[in-house]
Protein backbone atom coordinates (compact mmCIF):
# COMPACT_ATOMS: atom_id res chain seq x y z
CA UNK A 1 0.00 0.00 0.00
CA UNK A 2 1.26 3.48 -0.83
CA UNK A 3 1.47 5.41 2.41
CA UNK A 4 3.11 8.51 1.03
CA UNK A 5 1.39 11.45 2.78
CA UNK A 6 -0.60 13.81 0.60
CA UNK A 7 -0.98 17.53 0.94
CA UNK A 8 -4.76 17.66 1.06
CA UNK A 9 -5.99 17.21 4.64
CA UNK A 10 -5.88 19.18 7.87
CA UNK A 11 -4.06 22.13 6.42
CA UNK A 12 -4.63 25.13 8.66
CA UNK A 13 -5.68 28.26 6.88
CA UNK A 14 -3.05 30.98 7.05
CA UNK A 15 -5.17 32.80 9.62
CA UNK A 16 -5.10 29.77 11.95
CA UNK A 17 -1.35 29.58 12.53
CA UNK A 18 -0.44 29.54 16.18
CA UNK A 19 2.83 30.79 17.63
CA UNK A 20 3.96 27.21 18.24
CA UNK A 21 3.19 26.23 14.66
CA UNK A 22 5.04 29.29 13.41
CA UNK A 23 8.09 28.38 15.50
CA UNK A 24 7.98 24.82 14.20
CA UNK A 25 7.79 26.06 10.62
CA UNK A 26 10.70 28.44 11.19
CA UNK A 27 12.75 25.64 12.70
CA UNK A 28 12.02 23.45 9.70
CA UNK A 29 12.92 26.24 7.28
CA UNK A 30 16.28 26.89 8.92
CA UNK A 31 17.22 23.20 9.08
CA UNK A 32 16.23 22.32 5.51
CA UNK A 33 19.35 20.99 3.81
CA UNK A 34 19.50 19.64 0.27
CA UNK A 35 23.25 19.72 -0.25
CA UNK A 36 24.71 16.45 0.98
CA UNK A 37 28.35 15.80 1.97
CA UNK A 38 28.61 13.85 -1.30
CA UNK A 39 27.46 16.88 -3.31
CA UNK A 40 30.03 18.99 -1.50
CA UNK A 41 32.84 16.51 -2.23
CA UNK A 42 31.89 16.40 -5.91
CA UNK A 43 31.69 20.17 -6.31
CA UNK A 44 34.82 21.04 -4.35
CA UNK A 45 36.65 18.27 -6.18
CA UNK A 46 35.51 19.75 -9.47
CA UNK A 47 36.66 23.28 -8.64
CA UNK A 48 39.98 22.15 -7.17
CA UNK A 49 40.49 19.78 -10.10
CA UNK A 50 40.02 22.57 -12.63
CA UNK A 51 42.72 24.61 -10.90
CA UNK A 52 45.09 21.66 -10.80
CA UNK A 53 44.71 20.74 -14.48
CA UNK A 54 45.09 24.34 -15.67
CA UNK A 55 48.24 24.68 -13.57
CA UNK A 56 49.44 21.34 -14.89
CA UNK A 57 48.85 22.26 -18.53
CA UNK A 58 50.87 25.45 -18.03
CA UNK A 59 53.78 23.36 -16.76
CA UNK A 60 53.38 20.64 -19.41
CA UNK A 61 53.19 23.21 -22.21
CA UNK A 62 56.57 24.55 -21.10
CA UNK A 63 58.03 21.10 -20.40
CA UNK A 64 57.18 19.80 -23.89
CA UNK A 65 57.53 22.81 -26.17
CA UNK A 66 60.75 24.10 -24.57
CA UNK A 67 62.47 20.91 -25.82
CA UNK A 68 60.66 20.86 -29.15
CA UNK A 69 58.44 17.92 -28.20
CA UNK A 70 55.35 18.69 -30.29
CA UNK A 71 54.01 15.17 -29.88
CA UNK A 72 54.30 15.43 -26.13
CA UNK A 73 52.47 18.74 -26.22
CA UNK A 74 49.63 17.19 -28.24
CA UNK A 75 49.38 14.32 -25.73
CA UNK A 76 49.35 16.83 -22.86
CA UNK A 77 46.50 18.75 -24.40
CA UNK A 78 44.58 15.52 -25.00
CA UNK A 79 45.07 14.52 -21.37
CA UNK A 80 43.93 17.98 -20.30
CA UNK A 81 40.76 17.67 -22.39
CA UNK A 82 40.08 14.18 -20.99
CA UNK A 83 40.66 15.37 -17.43
CA UNK A 84 38.32 18.31 -17.98
CA UNK A 85 35.64 16.00 -19.37
CA UNK A 86 36.02 13.75 -16.34
CA UNK A 87 35.70 16.71 -13.99
CA UNK A 88 32.50 17.81 -15.75
CA UNK A 89 31.08 14.31 -15.30
CA UNK A 90 31.99 14.46 -11.61
CA UNK A 91 30.26 17.84 -11.26
CA UNK A 92 27.14 16.57 -13.04
CA UNK A 93 26.68 13.92 -10.35
CA UNK A 94 26.03 16.54 -7.68
CA UNK A 95 22.27 16.67 -6.98
CA UNK A 96 22.18 20.10 -5.38
CA UNK A 97 24.26 23.23 -5.93
CA UNK A 98 24.82 25.31 -2.78
CA UNK A 99 24.14 29.01 -2.78
CA UNK A 100 27.08 31.06 -3.97
CA UNK A 101 28.76 28.16 -5.77
CA UNK A 102 28.56 29.61 -9.25
CA UNK A 103 29.86 33.03 -8.23
CA UNK A 104 32.72 31.57 -6.21
CA UNK A 105 33.66 29.13 -8.96
CA UNK A 106 33.46 31.80 -11.70
CA UNK A 107 35.73 34.15 -9.77
CA UNK A 108 38.24 31.40 -8.98
CA UNK A 109 38.19 30.14 -12.55
CA UNK A 110 38.58 33.66 -13.99
CA UNK A 111 41.61 34.39 -11.80
CA UNK A 112 43.13 30.99 -12.60
CA UNK A 113 42.69 31.55 -16.32
CA UNK A 114 44.11 35.06 -16.05
CA UNK A 115 47.17 33.62 -14.33
CA UNK A 116 47.38 30.89 -16.97
CA UNK A 117 47.19 33.34 -19.87
CA UNK A 118 49.72 35.63 -18.22
CA UNK A 119 52.01 32.67 -17.60
CA UNK A 120 51.73 31.36 -21.14
CA UNK A 121 52.39 34.78 -22.66
CA UNK A 122 55.39 35.34 -20.41
CA UNK A 123 56.90 31.88 -20.91
CA UNK A 124 56.53 31.93 -24.67
CA UNK A 125 57.70 35.52 -24.82
CA UNK A 126 60.95 34.43 -23.19
CA UNK A 127 62.17 31.56 -25.38
CA UNK A 128 65.83 32.56 -25.69
CA UNK A 129 66.52 31.08 -23.30
CA UNK A 130 63.43 29.33 -21.99
CA UNK A 131 62.68 30.00 -18.32
CA UNK A 132 63.79 27.28 -15.92
CA UNK A 133 61.63 24.87 -13.95
CA UNK A 134 62.34 26.90 -10.81
CA UNK A 135 60.30 29.68 -12.40
CA UNK A 136 57.65 27.67 -14.23
CA UNK A 137 56.71 25.40 -11.32
CA UNK A 138 55.83 28.29 -8.99
CA UNK A 139 53.94 29.92 -11.85
CA UNK A 140 51.94 26.71 -12.31
CA UNK A 141 51.19 26.59 -8.61
CA UNK A 142 50.11 30.23 -8.59
CA UNK A 143 47.83 29.42 -11.52
CA UNK A 144 46.13 26.60 -9.62
CA UNK A 145 45.77 28.45 -6.32
CA UNK A 146 42.71 30.65 -7.11
CA UNK A 147 40.60 27.58 -7.89
CA UNK A 148 41.94 25.79 -4.83
CA UNK A 149 40.90 28.76 -2.70
CA UNK A 150 37.50 28.80 -4.44
CA UNK A 151 37.10 25.10 -3.64
CA UNK A 152 37.87 25.75 0.01
CA UNK A 153 35.38 28.63 0.09
CA UNK A 154 32.66 26.48 -1.52
CA UNK A 155 33.24 23.81 1.10
CA UNK A 156 33.27 26.19 4.03
CA UNK A 157 30.29 28.27 2.89
CA UNK A 158 28.10 25.26 2.18
CA UNK A 159 28.89 23.71 5.55
CA UNK A 160 28.13 26.95 7.42
CA UNK B 1 -6.20 40.48 19.28
CA UNK B 2 -3.84 43.28 18.34
CA UNK B 3 -3.48 45.01 15.01
CA UNK B 4 0.07 43.64 14.72
CA UNK B 5 -1.16 40.02 14.98
CA UNK B 6 -3.75 40.59 12.27
CA UNK B 7 -1.16 42.09 9.96
CA UNK B 8 1.23 39.17 10.34
CA UNK B 9 -1.45 36.64 9.39
CA UNK B 10 -2.36 38.65 6.33
CA UNK B 11 1.27 38.46 5.20
CA UNK B 12 1.38 34.65 5.17
CA UNK B 13 1.66 33.42 1.60
CA UNK B 14 -1.19 31.06 0.74
CA UNK B 15 0.79 29.28 -1.96
CA UNK B 16 3.80 28.58 0.26
CA UNK B 17 1.79 27.94 3.42
CA UNK B 18 0.77 24.37 2.52
CA UNK B 19 3.15 21.99 4.35
CA UNK B 20 4.64 20.19 1.35
CA UNK B 21 5.06 23.36 -0.68
CA UNK B 22 6.59 25.06 2.35
CA UNK B 23 9.08 22.21 2.67
CA UNK B 24 9.94 22.41 -1.03
CA UNK B 25 10.49 26.15 -0.97
CA UNK B 26 12.42 25.99 2.32
CA UNK B 27 14.75 23.37 0.83
CA UNK B 28 15.26 25.30 -2.42
CA UNK B 29 15.96 28.52 -0.50
CA UNK B 30 19.31 27.08 0.58
CA UNK B 31 20.53 26.12 -2.88
CA UNK B 32 21.04 27.66 -6.31
CA UNK B 33 19.28 24.68 -7.84
CA UNK B 34 18.61 21.05 -7.03
CA UNK B 35 17.77 17.86 -8.79
CA UNK B 36 14.10 16.76 -8.67
CA UNK B 37 15.07 13.49 -7.00
CA UNK B 38 17.09 15.30 -4.32
CA UNK B 39 14.11 17.50 -3.45
CA UNK B 40 11.81 14.47 -3.45
CA UNK B 41 14.07 12.60 -1.04
CA UNK B 42 14.54 15.62 1.23
CA UNK B 43 10.83 16.43 1.43
CA UNK B 44 9.89 12.73 1.61
CA UNK B 45 7.06 12.66 -0.88
CA UNK B 46 6.40 10.63 -3.99
CA UNK B 47 7.33 11.73 -7.51
CA UNK B 48 3.70 12.45 -8.34
CA UNK B 49 3.06 14.54 -5.22
CA UNK B 50 6.24 16.54 -5.77
CA UNK B 51 5.44 17.04 -9.44
CA UNK B 52 1.95 18.32 -8.58
CA UNK B 53 3.22 20.73 -5.93
CA UNK B 54 6.07 21.96 -8.12
CA UNK B 55 3.58 22.66 -10.89
CA UNK B 56 1.56 24.83 -8.51
CA UNK B 57 4.70 26.67 -7.43
CA UNK B 58 5.78 27.09 -11.03
CA UNK B 59 2.40 28.55 -11.96
CA UNK B 60 2.74 31.02 -9.09
CA UNK B 61 6.12 32.02 -10.51
CA UNK B 62 7.99 30.83 -7.42
CA UNK B 63 9.91 27.91 -8.90
CA UNK B 64 11.68 27.47 -12.21
CA UNK B 65 11.84 23.99 -13.71
CA UNK B 66 14.68 23.13 -16.05
CA UNK B 67 14.80 19.84 -17.94
CA UNK B 68 17.93 18.45 -19.50
CA UNK B 69 20.07 15.40 -19.97
CA UNK B 70 23.20 14.09 -18.36
CA UNK B 71 24.42 11.73 -21.02
CA UNK B 72 21.28 9.86 -22.01
CA UNK B 73 19.67 10.22 -18.59
CA UNK B 74 16.97 12.91 -18.29
CA UNK B 75 17.38 15.28 -15.37
CA UNK B 76 15.00 17.86 -13.97
CA UNK B 77 16.38 20.76 -11.97
CA UNK B 78 14.37 22.99 -9.64
CA UNK B 79 15.30 26.51 -8.70
CA UNK B 80 13.63 29.21 -6.62
CA UNK B 81 12.92 32.33 -8.67
CA UNK B 82 13.61 35.83 -7.29
CA UNK B 83 9.82 36.20 -6.91
CA UNK B 84 9.68 32.92 -5.02
CA UNK B 85 12.58 33.94 -2.81
CA UNK B 86 10.90 37.25 -1.96
CA UNK B 87 7.61 35.49 -1.25
CA UNK B 88 9.35 32.95 1.00
CA UNK B 89 11.22 35.66 2.90
CA UNK B 90 7.97 37.56 3.37
CA UNK B 91 6.30 34.38 4.60
CA UNK B 92 9.15 33.78 7.07
CA UNK B 93 8.88 37.32 8.37
CA UNK B 94 5.17 36.82 8.96
CA UNK B 95 5.91 33.53 10.80
CA UNK B 96 8.52 35.29 12.95
CA UNK B 97 5.98 37.97 13.82
CA UNK B 98 3.47 35.29 14.82
CA UNK B 99 6.06 33.25 16.72
CA UNK B 100 7.20 36.27 18.64
CA UNK B 101 3.78 37.00 20.09
Contacts between the chains, C-beta under 8 A, distances in Angstrom:
chain1	res1	chain2	res2	distance
A	2	B	46	7.2
A	4	B	45	6.0
A	4	B	46	4.2
A	4	B	49	6.3
A	5	B	45	7.1
A	6	B	49	6.4
A	7	B	18	5.6
A	7	B	19	6.4
A	7	B	20	4.2
A	7	B	21	7.2
A	7	B	45	7.9
A	7	B	49	6.6
A	7	B	52	8.0
A	7	B	53	6.3
A	11	B	17	7.7
A	11	B	18	5.6
A	11	B	19	6.7
A	14	B	9	6.1
A	14	B	12	3.8
A	14	B	13	7.8
A	14	B	14	5.8
A	14	B	17	5.1
A	15	B	9	4.9
A	15	B	12	7.9
A	17	B	9	6.8
A	17	B	12	6.6
A	17	B	17	7.9
A	17	B	95	7.3
A	17	B	98	5.6
A	18	B	98	7.6
A	19	B	98	5.8
A	19	B	99	5.2
A	19	B	100	7.7
A	19	B	101	5.4
A	22	B	95	4.3
A	22	B	96	7.4
A	22	B	98	4.0
A	22	B	99	3.9
A	23	B	99	4.5
A	25	B	22	6.5
A	25	B	95	5.4
A	26	B	92	6.7
A	26	B	95	5.3
A	26	B	96	6.5
A	26	B	99	6.0
A	28	B	22	7.6
A	28	B	23	7.0
A	28	B	26	6.2
A	29	B	22	7.6
A	29	B	26	4.2
A	29	B	29	7.3
A	29	B	92	6.2
A	29	B	95	7.9
A	32	B	23	7.1
A	32	B	26	4.1
A	32	B	27	4.5
A	32	B	29	7.2
A	32	B	30	5.9
A	32	B	42	7.2
A	33	B	27	7.7
A	33	B	30	6.5
A	33	B	42	7.5
A	34	B	27	5.0
A	34	B	28	7.4
A	34	B	30	6.2
A	34	B	31	5.1
A	34	B	34	4.8
A	34	B	38	5.5
A	34	B	39	6.7
A	34	B	42	5.3
A	35	B	30	7.2
A	35	B	31	6.1
A	36	B	38	7.9
A	92	B	70	4.8
A	95	B	34	6.5
A	95	B	35	4.0
A	95	B	37	6.6
A	95	B	38	3.8
A	96	B	31	4.8
A	96	B	33	7.5
A	96	B	34	4.0
A	96	B	35	6.6
A	96	B	38	5.0
A	97	B	31	5.8
A	97	B	32	4.4
A	97	B	33	5.3
A	97	B	34	7.1
A	98	B	30	7.4
A	98	B	31	5.9
A	98	B	32	7.0
A	99	B	30	6.4
A	99	B	31	6.2
A	99	B	32	5.7
A	100	B	32	7.7
A	101	B	32	6.0
A	102	B	32	6.1
